[in-house]
Amino acid sequence: MKRTVLCVVELENYPEDVVARATELAKMHDCDLELVLSDPASSYLGESFVMFAEMQMFADTIRNEQEAMLRSLAMPAEDLGIAVRTSTSHERPEANMIAARAQYCDALFVVKGTHHHSPTERASMAHTDWQLIRKLECPLWFVKPGKWKTPVHVVAAVDPVHKHDKQANFDRKIIEYARDIANKYQGDLTLFHAYQRLEEIGAHVKWSFKPERLPVDKLDQEIRQEHNKALQTLAKACDVAEGAIHQLPGRTEDLLPTFARTNGASLVVMGALARSSLRKRILGSTAARALDQLPCDVLIIHG
C-alpha cells in the first residue's frame, strides 16, 4: 500500500504553491496525495441558533467554491498519474485535525504553507505552525512562495553536541533527509552548525569572579574547537565534503536565516528533538523562532 503526502490547503497561504510542492514530493516518492482544505473560520456559520436563509445560501456558496477549488488544484497531480483524495475540514484546533489525519493516512510528509506570525502569536505559542512542530511525529514541510532556483540548494542544520543526542543519531537522520531531497532534485547539500560563544556573557563573568579573571577567550576557543571536532566527525561519518561544512558563532535562529538567504537555499532541514512535553516546548522553539525569518522552505524532522 502506498504512503501518502498530506497537503494542507489554506486560502491565506498561497495554496497553488503548496499543492505544487506536495505534488512534486508525491511524484518523487511514488505516494498518493491527499488535499485537505482547512477552513476553521467557516464553522462559525453553523454555530448560531438562528440560521437565516441568506446565511445558509452563503455557507452553501462557500462550500461549493471550496470544492471547485480543490478539484482544480488536484488536476495537475492527477494528470501525472497520482491518486488524489480531497476533503474539506472546519475542525478546530486545526493542528489537532492535521495531526490526526497524518496519523490515520500514515503520512510520509505533511506539507503546509506558512506566513509571518505576529509578536502576539509568537509569544502565546498558540498558532497552528508552532503546535504542529510540537505535535506531529512525521516530517513537516513548510512551503514559502516562489520557485526554486537551479541547482537546488538544501541546507541541513545540525547540532552534533546536543546533550539529548550525544551519539548524533538525530543529526544523521536530518542529513539523510536533506541528502535524499538534494539528490532527487539533483541539487547540492550543505551542513550548517551554530554554536554559542561566551563573548556575550564574558564581561559579566569577569566582574562576578573578581579578583580572579576567568580566561574567557581561551574557553571560547576551546568551545569552538570542541564543536568543530564534533561537526567534522559527523560530516565524515555522513560522507559530507569538507567544502560543504559551515560552522558559525552565534544562535541558530539568528544566523541560519541569513546563511540561507546569502547562500540561496531552497530548503532548510532542521530538527525538533524532544523527550517529554516540557522539553518539546523548549527544544522545538529554535525551529519555531527561525521559521518566520527563513526565506525558503523549511522541513522539520521530529526526534
C-alpha positions in Angstrom: 0.0 0.0 0.0 1.3 3.4 -1.0 2.1 6.0 1.6 0.5 9.5 1.4 1.7 13.1 1.2 -0.8 15.0 3.2 -1.2 18.6 1.9 -3.0 21.2 4.0 -4.6 23.8 1.8 -5.3 27.2 3.4 -6.7 30.1 1.4 -4.4 32.6 3.1 -1.3 30.5 2.5 -0.8 30.5 -1.3 -2.5 27.2 -2.0 -1.1 26.8 -5.6 2.5 26.9 -4.4 1.8 24.5 -1.5 -0.1 21.9 -3.7 2.6 22.2 -6.4 5.3 21.3 -3.8 3.2 18.4 -2.4 2.6 17.1 -5.9 6.4 17.1 -6.6 7.0 15.1 -3.4 4.2 12.6 -4.1 5.6 12.0 -7.6 9.2 11.7 -6.5 8.3 9.2 -3.6 5.6 7.3 -5.5 2.9 8.4 -3.0 -0.7 9.1 -3.0 -1.7 12.8 -2.5 -4.4 13.9 0.0 -5.5 17.5 -0.2 -7.3 18.8 2.9 -8.8 22.3 2.6 -8.7 23.6 6.1 -11.1 26.5 6.9 -11.9 26.6 10.7 -13.5 30.0 10.4 -16.4 28.7 8.3 -17.5 26.6 11.2 -19.0 29.7 12.8 -21.6 29.8 10.1 -23.2 26.7 11.6 -22.9 27.5 15.3 -25.6 30.1 15.6 -29.1 29.1 16.7 -30.5 31.5 14.2 -29.7 30.5 10.6 -31.2 32.8 8.2 -31.9 31.6 4.7 -29.4 34.1 3.3 -26.7 32.8 5.7 -27.4 29.2 4.6 -27.1 30.2 1.0 -23.8 32.0 1.8 -22.5 28.8 3.5 -23.5 26.7 0.6 -21.8 29.0 -1.8 -18.6 28.9 0.2 -18.7 25.1 0.3 -19.3 24.9 -3.5 -16.4 27.3 -4.2 -14.1 25.3 -1.9 -15.0 22.0 -3.6 -14.4 23.6 -7.0 -11.0 24.9 -5.9 -9.9 21.5 -4.6 -10.9 19.9 -7.9 -8.9 22.5 -9.8 -5.8 22.1 -7.5 -6.0 18.3 -7.8 -5.9 18.3 -11.6 -2.1 18.7 -12.2 -1.3 15.8 -9.9 -4.0 13.6 -11.5 -2.5 14.4 -14.9 0.8 13.0 -13.6 -0.9 9.7 -12.6 -1.0 10.5 -8.9 -4.0 9.2 -6.9 -5.6 12.2 -5.3 -8.1 12.4 -2.4 -9.7 15.7 -1.5 -11.8 16.8 1.5 -12.7 19.9 3.5 -12.3 20.4 7.2 -13.7 23.0 9.5 -12.4 21.4 12.7 -10.7 23.4 15.5 -8.0 23.4 16.7 -6.6 23.0 13.3 -3.3 21.4 14.5 -5.2 18.6 16.2 -7.1 17.8 12.9 -3.9 17.8 10.9 -2.1 15.6 13.4 -5.0 13.1 13.4 -5.2 12.9 9.7 -1.4 12.5 9.3 -1.5 9.5 11.7 -4.6 8.0 10.0 -3.1 8.1 6.5 0.5 7.3 7.6 1.8 10.5 6.0 5.3 10.5 4.6 5.2 14.3 4.7 2.7 16.9 5.9 3.0 19.9 3.6 1.6 23.2 4.6 2.0 26.9 3.8 3.2 29.4 6.4 3.2 33.1 6.9 4.8 35.6 9.1 3.4 35.4 12.6 2.6 38.4 14.8 4.5 39.0 18.0 1.4 38.1 19.9 1.1 34.8 18.1 4.8 34.0 18.7 4.5 35.0 22.4 1.4 32.8 23.0 2.9 29.9 21.0 -0.7 29.1 20.1 -0.6 29.4 16.3 -1.0 26.3 14.2 2.5 26.1 12.8 4.0 26.1 16.3 1.6 23.5 17.5 2.4 21.2 14.6 6.1 21.5 15.3 5.2 20.2 18.8 2.6 17.6 18.0 3.5 15.9 14.7 5.6 12.8 14.6 6.1 12.7 10.8 8.2 15.2 8.8 6.6 18.6 8.5 7.3 20.6 5.3 6.5 24.4 5.4 6.2 25.9 2.0 7.1 29.6 1.2 6.1 31.2 -2.0 8.5 31.4 -5.0 10.1 29.0 -7.5 13.3 27.2 -6.6 16.4 28.2 -8.4 18.7 25.7 -10.2 20.6 24.0 -8.8 18.5 23.3 -5.7 20.4 24.0 -2.5 19.5 22.1 0.6 20.9 23.1 4.0 20.9 20.6 6.9 21.0 22.4 10.2 22.7 20.1 12.8 23.8 20.2 16.4 26.3 17.4 17.0 26.9 18.4 20.6 23.3 18.4 21.7 23.1 16.9 25.2 20.0 14.9 24.3 21.6 13.4 21.1 25.1 12.6 22.2 25.6 9.9 19.5 24.4 12.4 16.8 21.8 9.8 15.6 19.2 12.5 15.1 21.7 14.7 13.2 22.3 11.7 10.9 18.6 11.4 10.3 18.4 15.1 9.4 21.3 14.7 7.0 19.7 11.6 5.4 16.5 13.5 4.7 18.4 16.5 3.3 20.7 14.4 1.1 17.7 12.4 -0.3 15.9 15.5 -1.2 19.0 17.1 -2.7 19.7 14.0 -4.8 16.1 13.8 -6.0 16.3 17.4 -7.2 19.8 16.9 -8.5 20.9 19.7 -6.1 23.6 20.5 -3.5 23.8 19.7 0.2 25.4 22.0 2.8 25.9 21.3 6.5 25.3 24.2 8.9 26.0 24.4 12.6 26.0 27.4 15.0 27.5 27.4 18.5 27.0 29.8 21.4 30.1 31.9 22.3 31.0 33.1 25.8 31.6 36.6 24.4 28.1 37.8 25.3 28.4 36.9 28.9 32.2 37.4 29.2 32.1 40.8 30.8 29.6 39.6 33.4 31.7 36.6 34.2 34.9 38.7 34.6 33.2 41.0 37.1 31.4 38.3 39.0 34.6 36.4 39.9 36.9 39.2 40.8 39.7 39.4 41.7 40.4 36.3 39.6 39.8 36.9 35.9 38.5 33.9 34.0 40.1 33.1 30.7 37.0 33.7 28.6 38.9 34.0 25.3 40.7 30.6 26.0 37.4 29.0 27.0 35.7 30.4 23.9 38.4 28.9 21.7 38.1 25.5 23.4 34.3 25.6 22.8 34.8 26.4 19.1 37.3 23.6 18.7 35.1 21.1 20.5 32.1 22.0 18.3 34.2 21.8 15.2 35.6 18.4 16.1 32.1 17.0 16.6 30.9 18.6 13.4 33.8 17.2 11.4 33.3 13.8 12.9 29.6 13.9 11.9 30.4 15.1 8.4 32.9 12.4 7.9 30.5 9.7 9.1 27.9 11.0 6.7 30.3 11.5 3.8 29.8 15.3 3.5 32.5 17.1 1.6 34.8 19.5 3.5 33.7 22.4 1.4 30.1 21.9 2.3 30.6 22.2 6.1 29.9 25.6 7.8 30.2 26.5 11.5 29.4 30.0 12.7 29.5 31.6 16.2 26.1 32.7 17.5 22.5 31.5 17.9 20.9 29.3 15.2 17.7 31.3 15.0 19.8 34.5 14.3 22.3 33.1 11.9 20.5 30.4 9.9 18.1 32.8 8.1 21.0 35.0 7.0 23.1 32.0 6.0 20.2 30.5 4.0 19.5 33.9 2.3 23.1 34.6 1.5 23.7 31.1 0.0 20.5 30.9 -1.9 19.0 28.0 0.0 15.9 26.3 -1.5 15.2 24.3 1.6 16.4 24.2 5.2 16.1 20.8 7.0 16.2 21.1 10.8 15.1 19.1 13.8 12.7 19.4 16.7 14.1 17.0 19.3 12.1 16.2 22.5 11.8 13.6 25.2 8.9 15.0 27.1 6.1 17.5 26.7 8.1 20.2 28.6 11.3 19.6 26.5 9.2 19.5 23.3 8.0 23.0 24.3 11.6 24.2 24.8 13.6 22.4 22.2 11.2 22.9 19.4 11.4 26.6 20.0 14.5 27.1 17.8 12.7 25.8 14.8 9.7 27.9 15.7 11.7 31.1 16.1 13.7 30.5 12.9 10.6 29.7 10.8 9.4 33.3 10.3 12.8 34.6 9.3 13.9 31.8 6.9 13.5 32.9 3.3 12.9 29.4 1.9 11.0 26.2 2.5 11.6 24.5 5.9 11.4 20.8 6.6 11.1 19.9 10.3 12.2 16.4 11.3 11.0 15.1 14.6 13.1 13.0 17.0 
